[in-house]
């Protein structure tokens, strides 16, 4: 079986909007290089998700705090372990959570009840706001820096020529101040190889995907992103 050569260009930068833009521009330019048959970007498309922005002042007015509200929401969406089931020496968690029709739409999430220490209830929509946003499914890091890899598959041209052309492309690009590009490696892969980029959960805002493609994340209006996760597998 013949082999294909591949060159990986690593785009470093904290701002994901900038690095996404740079990676897309680099891909377009690399596709114009003779011998480059395919270009892949390691960062997947952004995914839709529901986020709950709790208002601390409204929570306090109802005798709640962010931790309590987040736990109630997470347990109703993700489920809480109520008991164990044992059979033939194996043990399984028994989880209790809302039925799908009560936790998979924006309106149903808004109407989830949260209880304070006095047993009084309040709906999510009365202490926060449920919004649908788009979030990156993966955040990769190398040497503690955020990175997105642009991989050029090479066929029918000398590897060195393509790498030199790639360097010229990078030299001509007007990069933002905190974005850099490095050529990582050159490897040979079996013909027909399709790169698979693994998922790396964002350590600051971990969220899982619903089976219907959406997610739920609990946030706080006083901060920019993640405070507590409320997720559904």
VEXKE-673561 format. One line per field, with one value per atom (N, C-alpha, C): atom name; x, y, z. Coordinates in steps of 0.02 Angstrom, whole numbers, always signed. Example, Ala and Ser with C-alpha at 12.3 -4.5 7.8 and 13.67 -1.06 7.14 Angstrom:
// VEXKE-673561
atome N,CA,C,N,CA,C
xx +660,+615,+660,+642,+684,+645
yy -284,-225,-165,-112,-53,+2
zz +390,+390,+390,+354,+357,+394
END
This chain:
// VEXKE-673561
atome N,CA,C,N,CA,C,N,CA,C,N,CA,C,N,CA,C,N,CA,C,N,CA,C,N,CA,C,N,CA,C,N,CA,C,N,CA,C,N,CA,C,N,CA,C,N,CA,C,N,CA,C,N,CA,C,N,CA,C,N,CA,C,N,CA,C,N,CA,C,N,CA,C,N,CA,C,N,CA,C,N,CA,C,N,CA,C,N,CA,C,N,CA,C,N,CA,C,N,CA,C,N,CA,C,N,CA,C,N,CA,C,N,CA,C,N,CA,C,N,CA,C,N,CA,C,N,CA,C,N,CA,C,N,CA,C,N,CA,C,N,CA,C,N,CA,C,N,CA,C,N,CA,C,N,CA,C,N,CA,C,N,CA,C,N,CA,C,N,CA,C,N,CA,C,N,CA,C,N,CA,C,N,CA,C,N,CA,C,N,CA,C,N,CA,C,N,CA,C,N,CA,C,N,CA,C,N,CA,C,N,CA,C,N,CA,C,N,CA,C,N,CA,C,N,CA,C,N,CA,C,N,CA,C,N,CA,C,N,CA,C,N,CA,C,N,CA,C,N,CA,C,N,CA,C,N,CA,C,N,CA,C,N,CA,C,N,CA,C,N,CA,C,N,CA,C,N,CA,C,N,CA,C,N,CA,C,N,CA,C,N,CA,C,N,CA,C,N,CA,C,N,CA,C,N,CA,C,N,CA,C,N,CA,C,N,CA,C,N,CA,C,N,CA,C,N,CA,C,N,CA,C,N,CA,C,N,CA,C,N,CA,C,N,CA,C,N,CA,C,N,CA,C,N,CA,C,N,CA,C,N,CA,C,N,CA,C,N,CA,C,N,CA,C,N,CA,C,N,CA,C,N,CA,C,N,CA,C,N,CA,C,N,CA,C,N,CA,C,N,CA,C,N,CA,C,N,CA,C,N,CA,C,N,CA,C,N,CA,C,N,CA,C,N,CA,C,N,CA,C,N,CA,C,N,CA,C,N,CA,C,N,CA,C,N,CA,C,N,CA,C,N,CA,C,N,CA,C,N,CA,C,N,CA,C,N,CA,C,N,CA,C,N,CA,C,N,CA,C,N,CA,C,N,CA,C,N,CA,C,N,CA,C,N,CA,C,N,CA,C,N,CA,C,N,CA,C,N,CA,C,N,CA,C,N,CA,C,N,CA,C,N,CA,C,N,CA,C,N,CA,C,N,CA,C,N,CA,C,N,CA,C,N,CA,C,N,CA,C,N,CA,C,N,CA,C,N,CA,C,N,CA,C,N,CA,C,N,CA,C,N,CA,C,N,CA,C,N,CA,C,N,CA,C,N,CA,C,N,CA,C,N,CA,C,N,CA,C,N,CA,C,N,CA,C,N,CA,C,N,CA,C,N,CA,C,N,CA,C,N,CA,C,N,CA,C,N,CA,C,N,CA,C,N,CA,C,N,CA,C,N,CA,C,N,CA,C,N,CA,C,N,CA,C,N,CA,C,N,CA,C,N,CA,C,N,CA,C,N,CA,C,N,CA,C,N,CA,C,N,CA,C,N,CA,C,N,CA,C,N,CA,C,N,CA,C,N,CA,C,N,CA,C,N,CA,C,N,CA,C,N,CA,C,N,CA,C,N,CA,C,N,CA,C,N,CA,C,N,CA,C,N,CA,C,N,CA,C,N,CA,C,N,CA,C,N,CA,C,N,CA,C,N,CA,C,N,CA,C,N,CA,C,N,CA,C,N,CA,C,N,CA,C,N,CA,C,N,CA,C,N,CA,C,N,CA,C,N,CA,C,N,CA,C,N,CA,C,N,CA,C,N,CA,C,N,CA,C,N,CA,C,N,CA,C
xx +42,+0,+44,+27,+66,+52,+94,+87,+78,+49,+39,+81,+109,+145,+98,+111,+69,+112,+94,+128,+78,+95,+50,+74,+28,+42,+3,+37,+6,-6,-69,-88,-99,-59,-63,-96,-137,-168,-226,-237,-290,-359,-365,-431,-451,-504,-524,-554,-585,-612,-555,-501,-443,-410,-398,-364,-407,-473,-517,-511,-509,-503,-436,-383,-316,-312,-338,-337,-376,-433,-473,-436,-403,-364,-306,-272,-215,-238,-295,-321,-334,-366,-381,-317,-265,-203,-165,-166,-130,-162,-227,-261,-239,-210,-186,-116,-82,-13,-12,+31,+37,+58,+22,+38,-4,-40,-84,-153,-173,-236,-294,-277,-328,-299,-341,-319,-373,-353,-399,-382,-434,-426,-449,-408,-421,-482,-496,-553,-618,-664,-727,-772,-829,-877,-907,-928,-959,-1027,-1044,-1104,-1155,-1220,-1271,-1278,-1291,-1302,-1345,-1380,-1417,-1373,-1375,-1338,-1387,-1378,-1420,-1379,-1397,-1362,-1401,-1377,-1411,-1392,-1441,-1431,-1424,-1365,-1352,-1401,-1418,-1464,-1533,-1557,-1623,-1622,-1566,-1559,-1563,-1526,-1525,-1595,-1633,-1700,-1745,-1730,-1771,-1736,-1685,-1652,-1610,-1582,-1542,-1472,-1427,-1361,-1346,-1292,-1275,-1264,-1232,-1217,-1282,-1328,-1392,-1431,-1437,-1474,-1443,-1376,-1341,-1351,-1349,-1359,-1430,-1480,-1549,-1556,-1530,-1538,-1500,-1439,-1399,-1433,-1460,-1492,-1554,-1591,-1651,-1636,-1581,-1562,-1518,-1466,-1418,-1439,-1475,-1498,-1458,-1490,-1457,-1461,-1408,-1407,-1452,-1507,-1554,-1542,-1513,-1502,-1454,-1442,-1400,-1438,-1423,-1453,-1396,-1404,-1353,-1379,-1338,-1357,-1293,-1289,-1233,-1166,-1163,-1101,-1086,-1126,-1116,-1163,-1141,-1180,-1191,-1253,-1271,-1305,-1290,-1324,-1395,-1440,-1509,-1516,-1524,-1528,-1601,-1617,-1684,-1675,-1712,-1710,-1774,-1783,-1844,-1847,-1908,-1918,-1894,-1874,-1847,-1890,-1955,-1999,-1997,-1969,-1966,-1895,-1848,-1779,-1740,-1771,-1734,-1753,-1795,-1811,-1799,-1792,-1780,-1837,-1898,-1956,-1959,-1945,-1948,-1894,-1835,-1782,-1802,-1834,-1856,-1905,-1944,-1997,-1976,-1913,-1889,-1892,-1917,-1925,-1862,-1842,-1786,-1813,-1792,-1818,-1764,-1783,-1736,-1741,-1705,-1702,-1770,-1814,-1880,-1932,-1911,-1957,-1996,-1979,-2014,-1983,-2026,-2003,-2002,-1958,-1954,-1932,-1957,-1938,-1872,-1837,-1773,-1779,-1832,-1840,-1848,-1866,-1875,-1810,-1758,-1693,-1636,-1652,-1599,-1629,-1587,-1608,-1577,-1618,-1594,-1586,-1526,-1512,-1478,-1486,-1452,-1392,-1334,-1272,-1234,-1180,-1137,-1070,-1046,-982,-937,-872,-825,-826,-830,-833,-766,-711,-645,-600,-557,-503,-440,-394,-332,-278,-231,-175,-109,-58,+10,+56,+96,+139,+98,+38,-8,-36,-29,-58,-114,-164,-218,-191,-213,-185,-240,-236,-277,-229,-235,-188,-219,-182,-202,-157,-185,-146,-156,-100,-102,-80,-122,-106,-73,-15,+26,+31,+23,+28,+51,+99,+121,+168,+197,+245,+295,+357,+406,+384,+393,+373,+408,+472,+509,+481,+459,+431,+366,+325,+262,+274,+321,+337,+363,+407,+433,+377,+330,+273,+229,+222,+183,+214,+281,+316,+305,+304,+292,+221,+174,+105,+101,+134,+133,+166,+221,+257,+214,+170,+128,+65,+50,-12,-2,-53,-53,-85,-43,-68,-80,-133,-143,-83,-74,-15,-3,-57,-47,-57,-57,-65,+0,+23,+84,+69,+109,+103,+170,+171,+231,+217,+267,+262,+285,+239,+252,+293,+268,+299,+281,+318,+304,+302,+247,+241,+212,+222,+195,+141,+84,+27,+5,-29,-55,-105,-106,-153,-225,-265,-334,-344,-289,-294,-335,-381,-421,-404,-377,-358,-419,-410,-463,-436,-465,-441,-483,-449,-484,-515,-565,-597,-561,-548,-518,-565,-590,-639,-607,-640,-617,-615,-557,-554,-593,-607,-643,-718,-740,-813,-828,-830,-842,-917,-937,-1007,-1013,-1062,-1073,-1130,-1134,-1185,-1244,-1304,-1364,-1366,-1405,-1414,-1451,-1487,-1521,-1478,-1414,-1367,-1360,-1398,-1392,-1358,-1339,-1311,-1338,-1325,-1344,-1282,-1271,-1217,-1244,-1225,-1245,-1191,-1211,-1163,-1189,-1151,-1167,-1160,-1208,-1208,-1148,-1118,-1063,-995,-993,-930,-940,-886,-891,-912,-893,-911,-919,-917,-932,-926,-977,-972,-985,-1043,-1060,-1088,-1072,-1100,-1168,-1212,-1274,-1281,-1263,-1255,-1297,-1308,-1348,-1312,-1304,-1269,-1319
yy -60,+0,+62,+111,+173,+215,+265,+307,+379,+417,+488,+526,+581,+623,+675,+697,+748,+797,+860,+912,+944,+950,+980,+1051,+1098,+1168,+1184,+1203,+1215,+1290,+1308,+1377,+1387,+1431,+1444,+1511,+1513,+1576,+1564,+1610,+1601,+1615,+1667,+1687,+1637,+1599,+1546,+1575,+1633,+1663,+1681,+1708,+1725,+1664,+1614,+1554,+1515,+1516,+1484,+1519,+1587,+1625,+1613,+1612,+1600,+1530,+1480,+1411,+1405,+1439,+1436,+1469,+1526,+1560,+1517,+1486,+1443,+1384,+1355,+1299,+1320,+1377,+1400,+1409,+1437,+1450,+1385,+1340,+1276,+1234,+1239,+1202,+1226,+1286,+1312,+1287,+1257,+1235,+1170,+1168,+1108,+1048,+994,+934,+924,+975,+969,+947,+888,+860,+869,+881,+887,+923,+964,+999,+989,+968,+956,+1000,+1024,+1065,+1024,+1022,+978,+1000,+1065,+1089,+1079,+1045,+1030,+1091,+1083,+1138,+1153,+1214,+1234,+1198,+1181,+1142,+1186,+1177,+1215,+1187,+1230,+1207,+1258,+1234,+1278,+1297,+1361,+1385,+1421,+1410,+1443,+1495,+1558,+1614,+1633,+1610,+1627,+1698,+1732,+1799,+1791,+1808,+1798,+1837,+1898,+1938,+1906,+1881,+1849,+1784,+1747,+1686,+1703,+1755,+1774,+1795,+1829,+1850,+1791,+1733,+1673,+1624,+1647,+1604,+1550,+1563,+1514,+1542,+1498,+1519,+1480,+1497,+1468,+1393,+1371,+1300,+1259,+1283,+1247,+1244,+1301,+1304,+1259,+1261,+1219,+1145,+1126,+1055,+1032,+1074,+1055,+1045,+1092,+1088,+1028,+1018,+962,+895,+888,+825,+810,+863,+852,+839,+866,+856,+795,+791,+736,+675,+687,+632,+626,+601,+589,+515,+488,+417,+407,+370,+359,+293,+245,+180,+140,+78,+33,-31,-58,-122,-174,-228,-280,-344,-373,-436,-473,-535,-579,-547,-513,-482,-415,-393,-328,-277,-215,-161,-105,-81,-29,+29,+90,+148,+153,+172,+187,+263,+295,+368,+390,+443,+474,+543,+556,+622,+634,+695,+713,+674,+661,+630,+679,+653,+697,+757,+749,+805,+862,+849,+901,+929,+911,+934,+945,+941,+946,+1005,+1049,+1110,+1171,+1228,+1289,+1303,+1295,+1309,+1262,+1197,+1149,+1163,+1185,+1202,+1263,+1312,+1372,+1356,+1302,+1286,+1235,+1215,+1170,+1206,+1171,+1200,+1189,+1241,+1239,+1255,+1216,+1225,+1252,+1299,+1324,+1283,+1304,+1266,+1264,+1312,+1314,+1275,+1243,+1204,+1245,+1309,+1352,+1343,+1343,+1330,+1393,+1392,+1446,+1416,+1443,+1416,+1447,+1409,+1432,+1499,+1510,+1573,+1633,+1621,+1676,+1696,+1655,+1671,+1671,+1664,+1662,+1662,+1652,+1653,+1594,+1557,+1501,+1526,+1518,+1541,+1486,+1488,+1440,+1476,+1447,+1474,+1419,+1440,+1391,+1390,+1330,+1323,+1274,+1283,+1237,+1170,+1115,+1049,+1026,+1054,+1032,+1092,+1088,+1136,+1096,+1099,+1062,+1108,+1078,+1117,+1080,+1120,+1094,+1143,+1117,+1160,+1214,+1195,+1239,+1296,+1292,+1343,+1312,+1351,+1328,+1320,+1268,+1253,+1224,+1239,+1206,+1185,+1123,+1095,+1093,+1119,+1116,+1065,+1010,+956,+955,+960,+958,+889,+856,+791,+803,+773,+786,+725,+734,+678,+705,+672,+691,+750,+768,+824,+811,+834,+825,+859,+825,+852,+918,+923,+984,+1044,+1032,+1087,+1114,+1067,+1087,+1124,+1100,+1133,+1204,+1210,+1277,+1324,+1297,+1338,+1357,+1310,+1324,+1380,+1379,+1432,+1500,+1501,+1564,+1589,+1542,+1561,+1594,+1563,+1589,+1658,+1666,+1730,+1788,+1771,+1822,+1838,+1795,+1805,+1860,+1901,+1955,+1926,+1903,+1869,+1918,+1906,+1947,+1940,+1988,+1990,+1929,+1897,+1841,+1773,+1772,+1709,+1693,+1631,+1608,+1542,+1528,+1465,+1431,+1367,+1327,+1264,+1244,+1181,+1127,+1081,+1032,+973,+939,+875,+856,+810,+783,+707,+676,+605,+572,+507,+470,+423,+424,+384,+340,+284,+241,+279,+263,+296,+284,+335,+330,+344,+359,+373,+436,+432,+489,+509,+569,+588,+595,+572,+578,+617,+674,+716,+703,+689,+673,+734,+721,+775,+789,+852,+872,+919,+899,+941,+1004,+1059,+1123,+1121,+1131,+1127,+1182,+1237,+1292,+1284,+1251,+1244,+1178,+1126,+1059,+1049,+1028,+1016,+956,+914,+855,+869,+828,+838,+792,+821,+779,+734,+683,+640,+677,+729,+768,+825,+828,+877,+940,+947,+1007,+991,+1043,+1033,+1085,+1075,+1124,+1142,+1206,+1229,+1282,+1278,+1328,+1381,+1444,+1499,+1551,+1603,+1656,+1723,+1767,+1830,+1874,+1861,+1904,+1881,+1824,+1801,+1789,+1777,+1770,+1701,+1650,+1583,+1537,+1474,+1418,+1431,+1409,+1405,+1334,+1307,+1238,+1204,+1140,+1105,+1074,+1073,+1035,+999,+936,+902,+839,+816,+755,+710,+647,+599,+565
zz +0,+0,+0,-41,-44,+17,+28,+87,+67,+112,+102,+154,+134,+182,+208,+269,+300,+339,+335,+373,+420,+483,+533,+550,+543,+560,+624,+676,+741,+751,+762,+773,+848,+878,+950,+963,+1015,+1034,+1082,+1128,+1178,+1150,+1109,+1082,+1028,+1042,+995,+931,+935,+874,+827,+854,+813,+783,+825,+800,+751,+761,+712,+644,+646,+585,+550,+590,+561,+532,+567,+542,+477,+472,+411,+353,+366,+313,+291,+339,+323,+281,+298,+260,+187,+178,+110,+69,+100,+64,+50,+97,+87,+32,+24,-29,-98,-102,-166,-182,-134,-143,-183,-232,-274,-232,-238,-201,-139,-117,-59,-83,-63,-87,-38,+25,+76,+136,+169,+230,+283,+343,+397,+457,+491,+551,+610,+663,+720,+761,+762,+802,+765,+797,+765,+763,+730,+726,+795,+803,+866,+874,+936,+950,+987,+972,+1009,+1079,+1127,+1196,+1232,+1283,+1327,+1385,+1403,+1461,+1507,+1572,+1621,+1657,+1648,+1681,+1744,+1801,+1864,+1886,+1916,+1944,+2020,+2047,+2118,+2162,+2142,+2183,+2186,+2129,+2130,+2169,+2165,+2204,+2279,+2299,+2370,+2395,+2352,+2371,+2386,+2356,+2367,+2414,+2449,+2498,+2467,+2408,+2373,+2359,+2344,+2319,+2256,+2223,+2159,+2163,+2218,+2227,+2232,+2273,+2282,+2217,+2183,+2121,+2068,+2064,+2015,+2028,+2092,+2110,+2092,+2108,+2091,+2015,+1978,+1905,+1878,+1902,+1877,+1893,+1953,+1971,+1930,+1911,+1872,+1798,+1774,+1704,+1696,+1736,+1730,+1770,+1824,+1866,+1929,+1982,+2046,+2062,+2090,+2108,+2170,+2162,+2217,+2253,+2217,+2247,+2204,+2223,+2185,+2168,+2110,+2089,+2084,+2119,+2120,+2089,+2046,+2013,+1994,+2017,+2002,+2018,+2074,+2095,+2064,+2015,+1984,+2016,+2016,+2047,+1997,+1994,+1945,+1982,+1960,+1988,+1963,+2006,+1987,+1991,+1934,+1932,+1923,+1957,+1950,+1920,+1866,+1835,+1797,+1774,+1738,+1672,+1650,+1584,+1530,+1471,+1418,+1402,+1402,+1382,+1434,+1493,+1545,+1555,+1510,+1520,+1456,+1399,+1336,+1292,+1318,+1280,+1324,+1292,+1330,+1378,+1355,+1397,+1457,+1445,+1500,+1552,+1531,+1578,+1620,+1588,+1624,+1680,+1671,+1718,+1771,+1772,+1825,+1892,+1942,+2009,+2051,+2087,+2133,+2203,+2254,+2321,+2368,+2412,+2462,+2526,+2577,+2639,+2675,+2662,+2693,+2653,+2599,+2558,+2508,+2502,+2454,+2385,+2335,+2267,+2224,+2175,+2126,+2060,+2006,+1941,+1917,+1876,+1850,+1817,+1779,+1742,+1787,+1852,+1899,+1933,+1927,+1958,+1908,+1845,+1795,+1725,+1677,+1608,+1571,+1535,+1494,+1423,+1395,+1328,+1288,+1223,+1179,+1148,+1157,+1130,+1094,+1062,+1028,+1063,+1075,+1110,+1074,+1078,+1046,+1081,+1044,+1076,+1103,+1077,+1100,+1109,+1158,+1166,+1178,+1131,+1136,+1165,+1200,+1228,+1216,+1209,+1204,+1240,+1285,+1327,+1361,+1383,+1420,+1379,+1314,+1270,+1228,+1213,+1169,+1098,+1066,+1000,+955,+891,+840,+785,+762,+714,+644,+596,+526,+491,+469,+439,+363,+327,+254,+230,+192,+163,+96,+86,+27,-17,-81,-128,-196,-227,-294,-296,-239,-237,-181,-189,-136,-71,-16,+48,+62,+47,+60,+23,-39,-79,-47,-24,+6,+72,+111,+174,+162,+112,+95,+73,+33,+11,+71,+118,+178,+219,+223,+259,+227,+161,+125,+138,+140,+155,+224,+273,+341,+344,+308,+309,+282,+235,+205,+245,+293,+332,+384,+390,+441,+504,+550,+610,+667,+706,+766,+813,+858,+899,+942,+967,+1013,+979,+913,+876,+839,+847,+812,+777,+726,+689,+687,+703,+699,+658,+618,+583,+631,+646,+699,+676,+625,+605,+535,+508,+442,+451,+435,+444,+382,+378,+322,+348,+314,+335,+278,+294,+240,+197,+133,+87,+111,+107,+129,+203,+239,+310,+322,+370,+389,+460,+472,+539,+585,+646,+696,+755,+767,+821,+883,+937,+999,+1031,+1073,+1109,+1174,+1188,+1251,+1286,+1344,+1378,+1405,+1395,+1419,+1496,+1528,+1600,+1635,+1601,+1632,+1624,+1572,+1561,+1528,+1568,+1542,+1531,+1472,+1457,+1412,+1423,+1381,+1333,+1281,+1230,+1243,+1241,+1243,+1182,+1186,+1128,+1072,+1090,+1038,+1013,+1037,+1010,+1051,+1105,+1145,+1212,+1248,+1315,+1362,+1424,+1474,+1515,+1526,+1569,+1616,+1679,+1728,+1731,+1724,+1728,+1776,+1784,+1831,+1795,+1804,+1769,+1788,+1847,+1869,+1843,+1809,+1779,+1705,+1670,+1597,+1575,+1613,+1591,+1651,+1640,+1685,+1760,+1796,+1869,+1891,+1872,+1888,+1827,+1815,+1758,+1774,+1726,+1732,+1666,+1664,+1600,+1598,+1537,+1526,+1479,+1496,+1453,+1407
END
